[in-house]
Amino acid sequence: MKVVIQRVNHAVVSIEGTMYSSINKGLMILLGVHESDTEKEADYLCNKIKDLRIFNDEAGKMNLSQADVNAELMVVSQFTLYADTVKGNRPSYIQAARPEKAIPLYEYFISQLSSLSEKTIATGVFGADMQIELVNDGPVTIVIDSNKAS
C-alpha cells in the first residue's frame, strides 16, 4: 500500500457537483492498494499515520500527532498512486489491485484507522469520479510505501 498524506486546513470531496464529505484541520490521505497487499500493510500504515508527528507544537516544530491536535481524517482511494511511467507516455496501472481486492482492503484500512485514532473517517466513494479541494497546510506532504518498510 502507498499513501500520500497532506496536512490540511480543510478538504472537501465532491461527486457530480455535490459535496460528499469534508474535514477541517487534519490529514487528507490518498490510498493506493497494490495487487500484493494484505491487511498487514494496512495495519502498518494505520499505526504509522496514527503516530506520525507532523503537526506543529508551541515552538513551531513538527512534533505533534493527529491525536495530539485532535485532527480530522479523510481517506480517498487513488489507484493512480501505482502508475508505472517507465515505458512510454501512457501510465500502466497493472500493479494496482483490482476492485474485488482493493475495495475490501480500502474498507479495512478505514475501519482500522478509525479504531486506532478513535475518529470517524471522512471518505470519498471508491471508483467514483471525485473532485477534491484542499488547502495544504505548510505545505506538508508525506509519502509512505508499506512495501518499503523493513
C-alpha positions in Angstrom: 0.0 0.0 0.0 1.0 3.5 -0.6 -0.3 6.7 1.0 0.1 10.4 0.2 -0.6 12.3 3.4 -1.3 16.0 3.3 -1.7 18.2 6.3 -4.6 20.4 5.5 -6.6 23.3 6.9 -9.6 21.8 5.2 -10.5 19.4 2.4 -13.7 18.7 0.5 -14.7 15.7 -1.7 -17.5 16.4 -4.2 -19.2 14.0 -6.5 -21.2 15.2 -9.5 -21.1 18.7 -8.2 -22.4 17.8 -4.7 -20.3 17.9 -1.6 -19.9 14.3 -0.3 -17.6 14.8 2.7 -15.3 17.4 4.3 -12.8 17.9 7.1 -11.3 20.9 8.8 -7.7 20.8 10.2 -6.4 17.4 9.7 -4.9 14.8 7.3 -6.0 14.2 3.8 -4.9 10.6 2.9 -4.8 9.3 -0.6 -4.6 5.5 -0.5 -3.3 3.2 -3.3 -3.7 -0.6 -3.0 -1.1 -2.8 -4.6 -2.1 -6.2 -6.1 0.0 -8.0 -3.5 -1.2 -6.0 -0.4 -2.9 -7.7 2.6 -4.3 -6.4 5.9 -0.7 -6.5 7.2 0.2 -3.5 5.0 -2.9 -1.7 6.1 -2.1 -2.3 9.8 1.4 -0.9 9.3 0.2 2.3 7.6 -2.6 2.9 10.1 -0.2 2.6 13.0 2.3 4.9 11.3 -0.3 7.5 10.4 -1.7 7.5 14.0 1.7 8.3 15.5 3.1 10.5 12.7 4.3 13.7 14.2 3.7 16.3 11.5 1.7 19.0 13.4 3.5 21.9 15.0 4.0 22.3 18.7 4.1 25.7 20.6 7.7 26.2 19.3 6.7 25.6 15.7 8.4 22.2 15.4 6.6 19.3 13.8 6.3 17.3 17.0 2.6 16.5 17.5 0.5 13.7 16.1 -3.1 13.9 14.8 -4.3 12.7 18.2 -2.4 15.4 20.0 -4.1 18.2 18.0 -7.5 16.4 17.5 -7.0 16.5 13.8 -9.8 15.2 11.5 -9.0 12.5 8.9 -10.1 11.9 5.3 -9.2 8.8 3.2 -9.8 8.7 -0.6 -8.9 5.7 -2.8 -6.4 6.5 -5.5 -5.3 3.7 -7.8 -3.1 6.1 -9.8 -0.5 6.0 -7.0 0.6 2.8 -8.6 1.1 4.3 -12.1 4.1 2.9 -13.9 5.6 5.5 -16.2 8.9 3.8 -17.1 7.9 2.9 -20.6 6.1 5.3 -23.0 3.9 8.2 -22.0 0.7 6.4 -21.1 0.9 5.2 -17.5 0.3 1.5 -16.7 -1.8 0.6 -13.7 -1.2 -3.1 -13.7 0.3 -3.1 -10.2 -2.8 -1.5 -8.7 -5.2 -4.0 -7.1 -8.4 -4.8 -9.0 -11.6 -3.6 -7.2 -12.5 -7.0 -5.9 -9.3 -6.9 -3.8 -8.9 -3.2 -3.4 -12.3 -2.4 -2.0 -12.2 -4.8 1.0 -8.7 -3.5 1.8 -9.7 0.1 1.5 -12.7 -0.5 3.8 -10.4 -2.4 6.2 -7.9 0.5 6.2 -10.7 3.0 7.1 -12.0 0.8 9.8 -8.6 0.2 11.4 -7.6 3.9 11.2 -10.9 4.9 12.7 -10.4 2.4 15.6 -6.8 3.4 16.3 -7.5 7.1 16.1 -10.9 7.0 17.7 -12.2 9.2 14.9 -14.9 9.0 12.3 -13.1 9.0 9.0 -14.4 11.1 6.1 -14.1 9.3 2.8 -14.7 9.5 -0.9 -16.5 6.8 -2.9 -14.3 4.0 -4.3 -14.2 4.2 -8.1 -16.2 7.4 -8.3 -15.1 10.5 -10.3 -14.4 12.8 -7.5 -13.3 16.4 -7.2 -11.1 17.2 -4.2 -10.5 20.7 -2.9 -7.9 21.2 -0.2 -5.7 23.8 1.4 -2.4 22.1 2.2 -1.0 23.5 5.5 2.7 24.2 5.4 2.7 22.7 2.8 3.3 19.3 4.4 3.0 16.3 2.1 4.4 12.8 3.2 4.5 9.7 1.0 4.7 6.3 2.8 5.0 3.0 0.9 4.4 0.0 3.1 6.3 -2.2 0.8 9.5 -0.3 1.5 9.2 -0.8 5.3 11.7 -3.1 6.8 
